[in-house]
Amino acid sequence: MAASLSRSLSPGFHRLGESIRPTISASQISLRNGRIDRPSNRRSVRITYSSKSGLGTRASAAEKMAAERSGNRQVEVFDSEEELAVELAKYTAALSEKFVTERGAFTCVVSGGSLIKSLRKLTEKPYVEEVAWSKWHVFWVDERVVPKDDPESNYKLAYDGLLSKVPIPPGQVYAINDALSPEGAAEDYETGIKHLVSNGVIPLSTKTGFPKFDVMLLGMGPDGHVASLFPGHPLVNENKKWVTFIKDSPKPPPNRITFTLPVINSSAHIALVVCGSGKAGPVQAALGSGEPAQVLPVQLVSPEGDLTWFLDKGAASKL
Ligand SMILES: O=C1O[C@H](COP(=O)(O)O)[C@@H](O)[C@H](O)[C@H]1O
């Protein structure tokens, strides 16, 4: 496992519970089995929903079990990506404070893609100075098996956009070994996580026996893929491994490793961050009344902890 950067220790962050939300008309939102909650002092629409997924009638038993998990589900819709980014930084910093206070470490899993740009506010004041970066442990939910300086590398994306700008100790940034084959890199990443489980950095879920990360900050592709789990691909059904590989990714590059759904769904918190009207269809399938031709991976994201959707108006336009 590789590491990437180093700087000094920062004091803890103390902003839990503060709230600044953007404006959107509640009349723009409707949701099957959902409830719109818009207190007068809030500037975004918050939707709390009781239906755990939009799986419809085609769901398998495993899919329905995932849909029955018990954490809170919340949807936040923002007027713009800029406003979403402000709130995402606040959410992430608050979770960092919570877990650092509770257990002295914060395990944060990131995806690649547009998510990283939406984390940019963490590199600005007050977060850059006040978050307890020295306690962070950073992982990738998926990674392309390419060199770390390749433009396709999720590590490079995160390094350039976030990790090079905040003082996380290099030994706590867990990149893949890109010198290995996809099979080897997946096995190596899983071995590294097992080591951190045995060290007590990552707990195991008492419900599932899979590693329980504090937060996963996930993006979603326009086809409804999350991590490198693509619609209709057999990897979606992997239920034993923690990390697996794909050599025929429909989105280039073809060679990738990815966390499996049981690991994703064992998380304490998941943020699904989705922007743009090009992604409104899968958002509708997961949260609204859409019935896609096949079950989409995003519909199977159902953590035992809390799930918060961060949507801009475009992504929420079909709700
Ligand atoms: O290939 C990937 O795509 C997804 C979605 O990316 P986006 O740019 O459409 O947000 C990303 O979440 C994943 O980590 C990445 O490997």
The ligand as a MOL file (V3000), in Angstrom:
LIG
                    3D

  0  0  0     0  0            999 V3000
M  V30 BEGIN CTAB
M  V30 COUNTS 16 16 0 0 0
M  V30 BEGIN ATOM
M  V30 1 O -15.3710 5.3340 -13.1960 0
M  V30 2 C -15.8130 5.8760 -12.2080 0
M  V30 3 O -16.9880 6.5410 -12.2940 0
M  V30 4 C -17.7810 6.8560 -11.1430 0
M  V30 5 C -18.6820 8.0210 -11.4960 0
M  V30 6 O -17.8900 9.0890 -11.9430 0
M  V30 7 P -18.5080 10.5260 -12.2790 0
M  V30 8 O -17.3760 11.3200 -12.8790 0
M  V30 9 O -19.6520 10.3100 -13.2300 0
M  V30 10 O -18.9670 11.1220 -10.9910 0
M  V30 11 C -16.9320 7.1020 -9.9090 0
M  V30 12 O -17.7580 7.2260 -8.7740 0
M  V30 13 C -15.9360 5.9530 -9.7610 0
M  V30 14 O -15.1730 6.0900 -8.5830 0
M  V30 15 C -15.0330 5.9570 -10.9590 0
M  V30 16 O -14.0290 4.9660 -10.8980 0
M  V30 END ATOM
M  V30 BEGIN BOND
M  V30 1 2 1 2
M  V30 2 1 2 3
M  V30 3 1 2 15
M  V30 4 1 3 4
M  V30 5 1 4 5
M  V30 6 1 4 11
M  V30 7 1 5 6
M  V30 8 1 6 7
M  V30 9 2 7 8
M  V30 10 1 7 9
M  V30 11 1 7 10
M  V30 12 1 11 12
M  V30 13 1 11 13
M  V30 14 1 13 14
M  V30 15 1 13 15
M  V30 16 1 15 16
M  V30 END BOND
M  V30 END CTAB
M  END
